[in-house]
């Protein structure tokens, strides 16, 4: 007992290892009709957000001494590339939030350095609900701003340690220290594959076009390249299918270009970022709150925001109507119908995607004995801060009116 007390007294820093995070996925659901996607009705608040319950096993006996820690950023691995014109969610954080964000990114772009430690002082006490809310928001901001850091968010256990002093120093600030616990040893191979795939993709895009045309070209090429990972959706699997890597390389189980909704959304964000276009991932529900969580995008074109749901635009009649191959053949042969379905959720306003309805014949196809449609009336419902998503307060509202798919196609 005495020895334990002595060791405790000598310990100036208590390491906090975050618990495992099960990335259950953000899976879309349909209401009525024939959806081209399936869903998982487990709530994110009970699954992928488990890591944000910050434990308070931290040093509170005394004000920390000034530690000799070299906080000069190391040269980041050149394999982590993101040429975004801005990191949207970062731009909206408080100064304390930006410090935590910068610390996380600093660790993530040095996955090979086992003993890398970064630290900063913040003004908010870590023992307050405000700190917990801020950390939730920061973690989500990094995930949505940096699809190239998929290696970190695709894991079941977060590979870093965090320590916090709960007593302020002489300046009234609180010291936060983070260090890498489990290096990403295979990062050169994985990131090499990812970068080659992204570069090959973008080589097929004419990026001398206006931004709206680039956004359309990337959207359409993703639809041609990717397929929806129904196994991950149906079985609630975790892993790379939820990432840009899944969309551009493989789902981690050997199936190329195979992902679920957050994989589509992150790949679209990353490719737009490399093309000079700002994109923000949105989280919500497709159909109703009783359905599984879903991910899509808001993109910024000429100062106006537009909503895009690449996942639901990836129409898949062969899956939805597998029992009627003759009708699938007829659908695929109707190029005008398929083109309409493949752009149903491209460049919408927030109001229109929140109230999406099939109010005309554009999404129906009369095949004699039956009338089929690939898009039912499926509104988008965003998560809220009250549900435990503080980043929801920063979701952009799309009111763009300059562009539609029709104006781009005809113009």
RODO-297853 format. One record per atom (N, C-alpha, C): x, y, z. Coordinates in steps of 0.2 Angstrom, whole numbers, padded with zeros to 4 digits, always signed. Example, Ala and Ser with C-alpha at 12.3 -4.5 7.8 and 13.67 -1.06 7.14 Angstrom:
<atoms>
+0066-0028+0039 +0062-0022+0039 +0066-0016+0039 +0064-0011+0035 +0068-0005+0036 +0064+0000+0039 
</atoms>
This chain:
<atoms>
+0004-0006+0000 +0000+0000+0000 +0004+0006+0000 +0010+0006+0005 +0014+0012+0005 +0018+0013-0002 +0020+0007-0005 +0023+0008-0011 +0019+0011-0016 +0013+0008-0016 +0008+0011-0021 +0007+0019-0021 +0007+0021-0014 +0006+0028-0013 +0012+0032-0015 +0018+0029-0014 +0024+0032-0016 +0024+0033-0023 +0023+0027-0027 +0023+0027-0034 +0018+0033-0037 +0012+0033-0034 +0007+0038-0036 +0009+0045-0035 +0013+0046-0030 +0015+0053-0028 +0021+0055-0033 +0024+0050-0036 +0030+0051-0040 +0027+0052-0047 +0021+0050-0049 +0019+0050-0055 +0015+0056-0057 +0018+0060-0061 +0016+0067-0063 +0011+0067-0069 +0011+0061-0072 +0006+0061-0078 +0003+0054-0078 -0004+0054-0079 -0008+0048-0079 -0010+0047-0086 -0008+0041-0089 -0010+0040-0096 -0017+0037-0096 -0021+0040-0101 -0028+0038-0102 -0028+0035-0109 -0030+0029-0109 -0030+0025-0115 -0038+0024-0117 -0040+0027-0123 -0047+0027-0125 -0049+0020-0126 -0055+0019-0125 -0058+0012-0126 -0059+0011-0133 -0061+0005-0135 -0062+0003-0141 -0068+0006-0144 -0068+0007-0151 -0073+0010-0154 -0075+0006-0160 -0081+0003-0159 -0084-0001-0164 -0087+0003-0170 -0084+0003-0176 -0087+0007-0181 -0092+0004-0185 -0098+0004-0182 -0104+0000-0185 -0106+0002-0192 -0104+0008-0194 -0106+0011-0200 -0112+0015-0201 -0112+0019-0206 -0118+0023-0207 -0122+0021-0213 -0127+0017-0212 -0130+0013-0217 -0137+0016-0219 -0138+0017-0226 -0144+0020-0228 -0150+0015-0227 -0156+0018-0227 -0162+0014-0227 -0167+0017-0232 -0172+0014-0234 -0177+0016-0239 -0183+0016-0236 -0188+0020-0238 -0195+0020-0236 -0199+0019-0242 -0202+0013-0242 -0206+0011-0248 -0202+0010-0254 -0206+0007-0259 -0203+0006-0266 -0197+0001-0265 -0193+0002-0271 -0187-0003-0271 -0181+0002-0270 -0178+0001-0264 -0172+0005-0263 -0166+0001-0266 -0161+0004-0268 -0155+0001-0270 -0150+0000-0265 -0152+0001-0258 -0147+0001-0253 -0151-0002-0247 -0147-0006-0243 -0150-0008-0237 -0147-0005-0231 -0150-0006-0225 -0147-0002-0219 -0147-0006-0213 -0144-0003-0208 -0143-0006-0201 -0146-0001-0196 -0151-0004-0192 -0154+0001-0188 -0151+0002-0181 -0145+0000-0180 -0142+0002-0174 -0140+0009-0173 -0140+0012-0167 -0139+0019-0167 -0131+0020-0166 -0129+0026-0169 -0122+0027-0168 -0120+0029-0161 -0125+0032-0158 -0124+0034-0151 -0122+0029-0146 -0124+0022-0148 -0122+0017-0144 -0116+0013-0147 -0114+0015-0153 -0108+0011-0156 -0102+0015-0158 -0103+0019-0163 -0096+0022-0166 -0094+0028-0162 -0098+0030-0157 -0096+0035-0153 -0094+0033-0146 -0093+0027-0144 -0090+0024-0138 -0084+0028-0136 -0080+0029-0140 -0073+0032-0139 -0073+0039-0135 -0079+0042-0136 -0079+0049-0134 -0081+0050-0126 -0082+0044-0123 -0083+0044-0116 -0077+0045-0112 -0074+0051-0112 -0068+0053-0109 -0067+0051-0102 -0063+0046-0100 -0062+0045-0093 -0058+0050-0090 -0059+0051-0083 -0055+0056-0080 -0050+0054-0075 -0046+0048-0077 -0041+0045-0073 -0035+0050-0075 -0035+0056-0072 -0030+0061-0074 -0026+0063-0068 -0021+0067-0068 -0017+0069-0063 -0021+0076-0060 -0023+0075-0054 -0026+0081-0051 -0023+0083-0044 -0017+0081-0043 -0014+0082-0036 -0010+0089-0036 -0008+0091-0042 -0004+0097-0042 -0003+0100-0049 -0001+0106-0049 +0000+0109-0055 +0006+0106-0059 +0005+0104-0065 +0011+0101-0068 +0017+0106-0069 +0023+0103-0068 +0029+0107-0070 +0030+0107-0077 +0033+0112-0079 +0035+0113-0086 +0039+0107-0089 +0036+0103-0093 +0040+0097-0095 +0044+0099-0101 +0050+0096-0102 +0054+0097-0108 +0052+0092-0113 +0047+0095-0117 +0044+0091-0123 +0045+0095-0129 +0049+0092-0134 +0050+0095-0140 +0043+0095-0144 +0040+0100-0144 +0033+0101-0148 +0034+0103-0155 +0040+0104-0158 +0041+0105-0165 +0039+0100-0169 +0034+0101-0173 +0031+0096-0178 +0037+0093-0182 +0036+0086-0182 +0041+0082-0186 +0038+0083-0193 +0043+0081-0198 +0041+0081-0205 +0036+0076-0206 +0030+0078-0208 +0025+0073-0209 +0027+0068-0215 +0024+0062-0215 +0025+0057-0220 +0022+0060-0226 +0026+0060-0232 +0024+0063-0238 +0019+0059-0241 +0017+0053-0238 +0012+0049-0241 +0005+0051-0239 +0004+0056-0234 -0002+0058-0232 -0003+0065-0236 -0007+0065-0241 -0008+0071-0245 -0015+0073-0245 -0016+0080-0244 -0023+0083-0244 -0022+0090-0246 -0024+0092-0252 -0023+0099-0255 -0030+0102-0255 -0034+0101-0249 -0040+0105-0249 -0039+0112-0249 -0044+0116-0252 -0043+0123-0252 -0045+0126-0245 -0048+0122-0241 -0049+0123-0234 -0052+0117-0230 -0051+0116-0224 -0054+0111-0220 -0060+0114-0216 -0066+0112-0219 -0072+0116-0217 -0073+0116-0210 -0073+0110-0207 -0075+0109-0200 -0070+0112-0195 -0063+0111-0197 -0058+0114-0193 -0059+0122-0193 -0061+0125-0198 -0062+0132-0198 -0067+0135-0193 -0072+0130-0191 -0077+0132-0187 -0076+0131-0179 -0070+0128-0178 -0068+0126-0171 -0066+0132-0167 -0067+0131-0160 -0064+0137-0156 -0056+0136-0156 -0053+0140-0153 -0046+0140-0153 -0043+0134-0149 -0047+0132-0143 -0045+0126-0140 -0046+0120-0144 -0052+0120-0148 -0054+0114-0152 -0049+0113-0158 -0046+0119-0160 -0041+0119-0166 -0035+0116-0163 -0033+0117-0157 -0027+0114-0154 -0028+0106-0153 -0033+0104-0151 -0034+0097-0150 -0034+0094-0157 -0037+0097-0162 -0038+0095-0169 -0030+0094-0172 -0026+0099-0171 -0020+0099-0173 -0015+0094-0170 -0017+0092-0164 -0013+0087-0160 -0015+0080-0163 -0021+0079-0164 -0023+0073-0167 -0020+0072-0174 -0021+0077-0178 -0018+0076-0185 -0010+0075-0185 -0007+0079-0180 +0000+0078-0180 +0002+0071-0178 -0002+0067-0174 +0000+0060-0173 -0002+0056-0179 -0008+0057-0182 -0010+0053-0188 -0005+0053-0194 -0002+0059-0195 +0002+0059-0201 +0009+0057-0199 +0010+0054-0193 +0017+0051-0191 +0015+0044-0188 +0012+0040-0192 +0010+0033-0189 +0016+0029-0188 +0021+0030-0190 +0027+0025-0189 +0031+0027-0183 +0030+0033-0180 +0034+0035-0174 +0030+0033-0168 +0033+0027-0165 +0030+0025-0159 +0030+0029-0153 +0035+0033-0152 +0036+0037-0146 +0034+0044-0147 +0031+0046-0153 +0029+0053-0154 +0025+0056-0149 +0026+0061-0146 +0022+0064-0141 +0021+0072-0143 +0014+0074-0142 +0013+0081-0144 +0009+0084-0138 +0010+0090-0136 +0006+0093-0131 +0004+0100-0132 -0001+0102-0129 -0003+0109-0129 -0007+0111-0123 -0008+0117-0122 -0012+0120-0116 -0018+0123-0119 -0024+0121-0115 -0030+0123-0117 -0033+0127-0111 -0038+0131-0112 -0041+0135-0107 -0047+0131-0104 -0050+0126-0107 -0056+0123-0104 -0054+0117-0099 -0057+0117-0094 -0055+0111-0089 -0058+0104-0092 -0053+0099-0092 -0055+0093-0095 -0061+0089-0091 -0062+0092-0085 -0067+0089-0080 -0074+0092-0081 -0075+0095-0087 -0081+0099-0088 -0085+0095-0094 -0092+0096-0094 -0095+0093-0100 -0093+0097-0106 -0091+0103-0106 -0089+0107-0111 -0083+0104-0115 -0078+0101-0111 -0073+0098-0114 -0075+0092-0118 -0079+0088-0115 -0082+0082-0118 -0085+0084-0125 -0089+0089-0125 -0093+0091-0131 -0087+0093-0136 -0083+0097-0134 -0077+0099-0138 -0073+0093-0141 -0072+0089-0137 -0068+0083-0140 -0072+0079-0145 -0078+0078-0144 -0083+0074-0149 -0083+0078-0155 -0083+0085-0155 -0084+0089-0161 -0077+0088-0165 -0071+0089-0161 -0065+0089-0164 -0064+0082-0168 -0065+0076-0164 -0064+0070-0167 -0068+0069-0174 -0074+0071-0174 -0078+0071-0180 -0075+0076-0185 -0073+0082-0183 -0070+0086-0188 -0064+0083-0192 -0060+0080-0188 -0054+0077-0191 -0056+0072-0196 -0061+0068-0194 -0063+0062-0198 -0066+0064-0204 -0070+0070-0204 -0074+0072-0210 -0069+0076-0214 -0065+0080-0211 -0060+0084-0215 -0055+0080-0219 -0053+0075-0216 -0047+0071-0218 -0048+0064-0220 -0051+0063-0226 -0053+0056-0228 -0046+0052-0229 -0041+0055-0230 -0034+0052-0231 -0032+0048-0225 -0034+0050-0219 -0032+0047-0212 -0037+0042-0211 -0039+0038-0216 -0044+0032-0215 -0041+0027-0210 -0034+0026-0210 -0031+0021-0206 -0033+0021-0199 -0034+0027-0197 -0035+0029-0189 -0042+0027-0188 -0047+0030-0192 -0054+0029-0190 -0057+0022-0192 -0054+0018-0196 -0056+0012-0198 -0055+0006-0193 -0051+0008-0188 -0049+0003-0183 -0054+0002-0178 -0054-0003-0174 -0059-0005-0169 -0056-0002-0162 -0050+0000-0162 -0047+0003-0156 -0042+0008-0158 -0043+0014-0155 -0039+0020-0157 -0032+0019-0154 -0027+0020-0158 -0020+0019-0156 -0017+0024-0153 -0020+0028-0149 -0016+0033-0145 -0018+0034-0138 -0013+0037-0134 -0014+0038-0127 -0015+0046-0126 -0019+0048-0121 -0020+0055-0120 -0019+0056-0112 -0016+0061-0110 -0016+0062-0103 -0017+0070-0102 -0020+0071-0096 -0023+0078-0095 -0022+0080-0088 -0019+0086-0087 -0019+0088-0080 -0025+0092-0078 -0028+0090-0073 -0035+0094-0071 -0034+0100-0067 -0028+0101-0065 -0027+0108-0061 -0023+0113-0066 -0026+0119-0066 -0023+0124-0071 -0015+0125-0069 -0011+0127-0074 -0005+0130-0073 -0005+0137-0071 +0001+0140-0070 +0001+0147-0068 -0003+0152-0073 -0003+0150-0079 -0007+0154-0084 -0014+0153-0084 -0016+0148-0080 -0024+0146-0079 -0026+0141-0085 -0021+0138-0088 -0022+0133-0093 -0021+0126-0091 -0024+0121-0095 -0023+0114-0093 -0019+0111-0099 -0014+0107-0096 -0010+0103-0101 -0013+0097-0104 -0013+0096-0110 -0015+0090-0114 -0009+0087-0117 -0008+0081-0116 -0003+0077-0120 -0005+0071-0123 -0004+0070-0129 -0006+0064-0133 +0001+0061-0136 +0000+0054-0136 +0006+0050-0139 +0003+0044-0143 +0007+0042-0147 +0005+0036-0151 +0006+0030-0147 +0001+0025-0146 +0002+0019-0143 +0003+0013-0147 +0000+0013-0153 +0001+0008-0158 +0003+0010-0165 +0009+0010-0167 +0011+0013-0173 +0007+0009-0179 +0006+0012-0185 +0003+0009-0191 +0009+0007-0195 +0011+0001-0194 +0017-0002-0197 +0017-0003-0204 +0011-0004-0207 +0011-0005-0214 +0008+0001-0218 +0009+0007-0215 +0006+0013-0218 +0009+0014-0225 +0016+0013-0227 +0019+0014-0233 +0015+0010-0239 +0014+0004-0237 +0010+0000-0243 +0003+0002-0243 +0000+0003-0238 -0007+0005-0238 -0008+0012-0241 -0004+0017-0239 -0005+0024-0242 -0003+0024-0249 +0002+0020-0251 +0004+0020-0258 -0001+0017-0262 -0005+0012-0260 -0010+0010-0264 -0016+0015-0265 -0017+0018-0259 -0022+0024-0259 -0021+0029-0264 -0014+0032-0263 -0012+0037-0267 -0012+0036-0275 -0010+0030-0276 -0010+0028-0283 -0017+0028-0286 -0022+0025-0282 -0029+0024-0284 -0032+0031-0285 -0030+0036-0280 -0033+0042-0281 -0030+0046-0287 -0024+0046-0288 -0021+0049-0294 -0023+0046-0300 -0024+0040-0301 -0027+0037-0307 -0034+0039-0308 -0038+0039-0303 -0045+0042-0303 -0045+0049-0306 -0041+0053-0303 -0041+0060-0305 -0038+0062-0312 -0033+0057-0314 -0031+0058-0321 -0036+0057-0326 -0042+0054-0324 -0047+0053-0329 -0052+0059-0329 -0051+0064-0325 -0055+0070-0324 -0052+0076-0327 -0055+0079-0331 -0053+0086-0334 -0054+0091-0328 -0049+0093-0325 -0049+0097-0319 -0048+0105-0322 -0048+0106-0328 -0048+0113-0331 -0055+0115-0332 -0060+0111-0331 -0067+0113-0331 -0069+0117-0325 -0074+0121-0326 -0077+0124-0320 -0079+0119-0314 -0078+0122-0308 -0079+0117-0302 -0086+0113-0303 -0091+0116-0305 -0097+0112-0305 -0097+0106-0310 -0093+0107-0315 -0092+0101-0320 -0088+0096-0317 -0083+0099-0314 -0078+0094-0310 -0082+0090-0305 -0086+0093-0301 -0090+0089-0296 -0094+0084-0300 -0097+0086-0305 -0101+0081-0309 -0097+0075-0312 -0091+0077-0315 -0087+0071-0317 -0085+0067-0312 -0083+0069-0306 -0081+0065-0301 -0086+0061-0298 -0092+0064-0297 -0098+0060-0295 -0099+0054-0300 -0099+0056-0307 -0101+0050-0312 -0096+0045-0312 -0090+0047-0311 -0084+0042-0311 -0085+0037-0305 -0086+0040-0299 -0087+0036-0293 -0093+0031-0294 -0098+0033-0297 -0104+0028-0299 -0101+0023-0303 -0097+0024-0308 -0095+0019-0313 -0090+0014-0309 -0086+0017-0305 -0081+0013-0302 -0083+0009-0296 -0087+0012-0292 -0089+0008-0285 -0095+0004-0285 -0095-0001-0281 -0101-0004-0280 -0103-0004-0272 -0109-0005-0270 -0111-0005-0263 -0109-0011-0260 -0107-0011-0254 -0105-0017-0250 -0111-0019-0246 -0115-0023-0249 -0121-0026-0246 -0119-0031-0240 -0113-0034-0240 -0111-0038-0235 -0110-0034-0229 -0106-0029-0229 -0104-0025-0224 -0111-0022-0221 -0115-0020-0225 -0122-0017-0223 -0126-0022-0219 -0127-0028-0222 -0131-0033-0219 -0129-0036-0213 -0122-0036-0212 -0119-0039-0206 -0116-0034-0201 -0117-0028-0203 -0114-0023-0198 -0107-0023-0197 -0103-0025-0202 -0096-0025-0202 -0093-0019-0201 -0087-0019-0198 -0083-0013-0197 -0077-0013-0203 -0073-0008-0203 -0067-0008-0207 -0067-0003-0213 -0063-0005-0218 -0061-0001-0223 -0067+0001-0228 -0073-0003-0228 -0078-0002-0232 -0082+0005-0230 -0080+0007-0224 -0083+0014-0222 -0078+0020-0223 -0073+0019-0228 -0068+0024-0229 -0067+0025-0236 -0063+0030-0238 -0062+0032-0245 -0057+0027-0248 -0053+0023-0244 -0049+0017-0246 -0054+0012-0249 -0060+0011-0246 -0064+0006-0248 -0067+0007-0255 -0068+0014-0256 -0071+0016-0262 -0066+0016-0268 -0060+0018-0266 -0054+0019-0271 -0050+0013-0272 -0049+0009-0267 -0045+0003-0267 -0049-0004-0266 -0050-0005-0260 -0054-0011-0258 -0057-0011-0251 -0062-0015-0250 -0065-0015-0244 -0062-0019-0238 -0055-0021-0239 -0052-0024-0234 -0053-0031-0234 -0057-0034-0238 -0059-0041-0238 -0057-0044-0245 -0054-0039-0249 -0052-0042-0256 -0057-0040-0262 -0062-0036-0260 -0067-0034-0265 -0065-0027-0267 -0063-0026-0273 -0061-0019-0276 -0066-0014-0276 -0065-0008-0274 -0070-0002-0275 -0077-0004-0272 -0077-0006-0266 -0083-0009-0263 -0084-0005-0256 -0089-0002-0255 -0090+0002-0249 -0097+0003-0247 -0098+0006-0241 -0105+0008-0239 -0105+0016-0240 -0110+0019-0237 -0112+0026-0238 -0106+0031-0236 -0103+0029-0230 -0098+0034-0228 -0092+0033-0232 -0091+0027-0235 -0085+0027-0240 -0086+0031-0246 -0092+0031-0249 -0094+0035-0255 -0093+0042-0253 -0096+0044-0247 -0095+0051-0245 -0088+0054-0244 -0084+0050-0241 -0077+0052-0239 -0073+0052-0246 -0074+0047-0250 -0070+0047-0256 -0072+0053-0260 -0079+0055-0261 -0081+0061-0264 -0078+0067-0261 -0078+0068-0255 -0075+0073-0251 -0067+0074-0253 -0064+0068-0253 -0056+0068-0254 -0055+0070-0261 -0058+0067-0266 -0057+0069-0273 -0059+0076-0275 -0064+0079-0272 -0066+0086-0273 -0061+0090-0270 -0058+0088-0264 -0053+0093-0260 -0047+0093-0265 -0045+0088-0268 -0039+0088-0272 -0040+0092-0279 -0046+0093-0280 -0048+0097-0286 -0050+0104-0284 -0049+0106-0278 -0050+0113-0276 -0057+0115-0274 -0061+0110-0272 -0068+0111-0271 -0069+0109-0263 -0072+0113-0259 -0074+0112-0252 -0080+0107-0252 -0079+0102-0248 -0084+0097-0246 -0085+0096-0239 -0091+0095-0237 -0092+0093-0230 -0097+0087-0229 -0095+0082-0226 -0099+0076-0225 -0104+0078-0220 -0110+0075-0222 -0116+0076-0217 -0118+0069-0215 -0121+0069-0209 -0123+0063-0206 -0131+0063-0204 -0134+0058-0205 -0142+0059-0204 -0145+0052-0205 -0151+0052-0208 -0155+0046-0209 -0158+0047-0216 -0159+0041-0219 -0162+0041-0226 -0169+0038-0225 -0174+0042-0225 -0181+0040-0224 -0184+0042-0217 -0181+0039-0212 -0184+0041-0205 -0179+0040-0200 -0180+0042-0194 -0175+0041-0189 -0175+0034-0186 -0180+0030-0188 -0180+0023-0186 -0175+0019-0191 -0173+0022-0196 -0168+0018-0201 -0161+0019-0199 -0157+0016-0202 -0150+0016-0200 -0147+0023-0202 -0141+0025-0199 -0138+0031-0201 -0135+0031-0208 -0135+0037-0210 -0133+0038-0217 -0128+0043-0218 -0123+0043-0223 -0119+0049-0224 -0119+0051-0231 -0119+0058-0232 -0119+0061-0239 -0115+0067-0238 -0115+0072-0244 -0111+0077-0244 -0115+0084-0245 -0111+0089-0243 -0113+0096-0245 -0107+0099-0248 -0107+0101-0254 -0102+0104-0258 -0103+0111-0260 -0097+0115-0260 -0097+0122-0261 -0095+0124-0268 -0100+0127-0272 -0098+0129-0279 -0100+0136-0280 -0095+0140-0281 -0096+0147-0282 -0099+0151-0277 -0097+0149-0271 -0100+0152-0265 -0107+0149-0263 -0110+0144-0266 -0116+0141-0264 -0115+0134-0262 -0119+0132-0257 -0119+0125-0255 -0124+0121-0258 -0122+0115-0260 -0127+0110-0263 -0126+0103-0260 -0132+0100-0259 -0132+0093-0257 -0131+0088-0262 -0127+0082-0261 -0126+0077-0265 -0126+0070-0261 -0129+0066-0264 -0129+0059-0261 -0127+0054-0266 -0120+0053-0266 -0118+0048-0271 -0120+0041-0270 -0121+0039-0264 -0123+0032-0263 -0130+0030-0266 -0134+0035-0265 -0141+0033-0267 -0141+0035-0275 -0137+0039-0278 -0137+0039-0285 -0134+0033-0288 -0130+0029-0285 -0127+0023-0287 -0133+0018-0288 -0137+0019-0293 -0143+0014-0294 -0141+0007-0296 -0144+0002-0293 -0142-0005-0294 -0148-0009-0295 -0151-0009-0301 -0157-0013-0302 -0155-0020-0302 -0149-0022-0304 -0147-0029-0304 -0148-0032-0297 -0147-0028-0292 -0147-0031-0285 -0155-0030-0283 -0158-0025-0284 -0164-0023-0282 -0170-0028-0285 -0168-0030-0291 -0173-0034-0295 -0170-0040-0297 -0166-0043-0293 -0163-0049-0295 -0167-0055-0297 -0174-0055-0295 -0178-0060-0297 -0181-0059-0304 -0180-0053-0307 -0183-0052-0313 -0177-0049-0318 -0173-0054-0320 -0168-0052-0325 -0170-0048-0331 -0176-0050-0334 -0178-0047-0340 -0180-0040-0339 -0183-0038-0333 -0184-0031-0331 -0178-0027-0330 -0173-0031-0327 -0166-0027-0326 -0163-0025-0332 -0164-0030-0337 -0161-0029-0344 -0165-0023-0347 -0171-0022-0346 -0175-0017-0349 -0173-0010-0346 -0172-0010-0339 -0170-0004-0336 -0164-0002-0338 -0159-0006-0338 -0152-0004-0340 -0152-0002-0348 -0157-0004-0352 -0157-0002-0359 -0160+0005-0360 -0163+0007-0355 -0166+0014-0355 -0162+0019-0352 -0157+0021-0356 -0152+0025-0354 -0154+0032-0351 -0160+0035-0354 -0162+0041-0351 -0165+0040-0344 -0168+0034-0343 -0171+0033-0336 -0165+0032-0331 -0160+0028-0333 -0155+0027-0329 -0151+0033-0327 -0150+0037-0332 -0147+0044-0331 -0150+0048-0326 -0157+0048-0326 -0161+0052-0322 -0160+0049-0315 -0160+0043-0314 -0160+0039-0307 -0153+0040-0304 -0148+0041-0309 -0141+0042-0306 -0139+0049-0304 -0144+0053-0305 -0143+0060-0303 -0148+0063-0299 -0152+0059-0296 -0158+0061-0292 -0156+0065-0286 -0150+0063-0283 -0148+0067-0277 -0142+0071-0279 -0141+0074-0285 -0135+0078-0286 -0137+0085-0287 -0134+0089-0283 -0135+0097-0283 -0142+0099-0281 -0144+0096-0275 -0150+0098-0272 -0149+0103-0266 -0155+0107-0265 -0155+0111-0259 -0156+0107-0253 -0154+0109-0247 -0156+0106-0241 -0164+0105-0240 -0167+0110-0242 -0175+0109-0241 -0177+0103-0246 -0174+0103-0252 -0177+0098-0257 -0175+0091-0255 -0169+0090-0252 -0167+0083-0251 -0170+0081-0244 -0172+0086-0240 -0175+0084-0234 -0182+0082-0235 -0185+0084-0241 -0192+0083-0242 -0192+0079-0249 -0187+0075-0251 -0187+0072-0257 -0193+0067-0258 -0197+0068-0264 -0203+0064-0265 -0202+0063-0273 -0205+0057-0275 -0206+0055-0282 -0213+0058-0284 -0213+0064-0287 -0219+0068-0288 -0221+0068-0296 -0217+0064-0300 -0218+0064-0307 -0216+0057-0309 -0216+0056-0316 -0214+0050-0319 -0207+0049-0320 -0203+0053-0318 -0196+0053-0320 -0192+0047-0317 -0195+0044-0311 -0191+0039-0308 -0195+0032-0308 -0200+0032-0312 -0204+0026-0313 -0203+0023-0321 -0204+0017-0321 -0203+0014-0328 -0208+0008-0329 -0212+0009-0334 -0218+0005-0335 -0215-0001-0339 -0215-0007-0336 -0212-0013-0340 -0218-0018-0341 -0224-0015-0343 -0229-0019-0345 -0233-0022-0339 -0231-0028-0336 -0235-0031-0330 -0233-0027-0324 -0228-0023-0323 -0227-0020-0317 -0224-0013-0319 -0224-0009-0314 -0221-0002-0314 -0216-0002-0308 -0210-0001-0311 -0204-0001-0306 -0202+0007-0305 -0199+0008-0299 -0195+0014-0298 -0189+0012-0294 -0183+0016-0295 -0177+0015-0291 -0177+0020-0286 -0180+0025-0286 -0180+0030-0280 -0187+0031-0278 -0188+0029-0271 -0195+0031-0268 -0194+0038-0265 -0199+0039-0262 -0199+0046-0258 -0195+0045-0252 -0189+0047-0252 -0184+0046-0246 -0181+0052-0244 -0184+0056-0239 -0181+0062-0237 -0175+0061-0233 -0171+0066-0232 -0165+0066-0228 -0166+0069-0221 -0164+0066-0216 -0165+0069-0209 -0158+0070-0206 -0156+0076-0204 -0149+0076-0201 -0150+0075-0194 -0144+0072-0192 -0143+0071-0184 -0143+0078-0181 -0144+0078-0175 -0144+0085-0171 -0139+0085-0165 -0137+0090-0163 -0132+0091-0157 -0136+0088-0151 -0142+0088-0151 -0146+0086-0145 -0146+0078-0145 -0144+0075-0151 -0144+0068-0151 -0137+0066-0149 -0132+0070-0148 -0125+0069-0146 -0120+0070-0152 -0122+0074-0156 -0118+0075-0162 -0117+0083-0162 -0112+0085-0158 -0111+0093-0158 -0109+0096-0165 -0106+0091-0169 -0104+0094-0176 -0110+0096-0180 -0115+0093-0178 -0121+0094-0182 -0123+0102-0182 -0121+0106-0177 -0122+0113-0177 -0118+0116-0183 -0113+0113-0186 -0109+0116-0191 -0111+0113-0198 -0116+0109-0198 -0118+0106-0205 -0120+0112-0209 -0117+0113-0215 -0119+0119-0219 -0127+0118-0222 -0130+0123-0223 -0137+0123-0226 -0136+0125-0234 -0139+0120-0238 -0138+0121-0245 -0144+0125-0248 -0142+0131-0251 -0147+0135-0254 -0145+0136-0261 -0140+0133-0264 -0138+0134-0271 -0143+0134-0276 -0143+0139-0280 -0148+0139-0286 -0145+0140-0293 -0139+0141-0293 -0136+0142-0299 -0135+0136-0304 -0134+0130-0301 -0133+0124-0304 -0138+0119-0303 -0140+0115-0308 -0143+0109-0307 -0140+0104-0312 -0142+0097-0311 -0139+0092-0316 -0142+0094-0323 -0148+0096-0323 -0150+0098-0330 -0146+0103-0333 -0145+0109-0330 -0141+0114-0333 -0134+0112-0334 -0131+0108-0330 -0124+0106-0332 -0124+0101-0338 -0129+0097-0338 -0130+0092-0344 -0131+0095-0351 -0135+0101-0350 -0137+0104-0356 -0133+0110-0358 -0128+0111-0354 -0125+0117-0355 -0119+0120-0356 
</atoms>
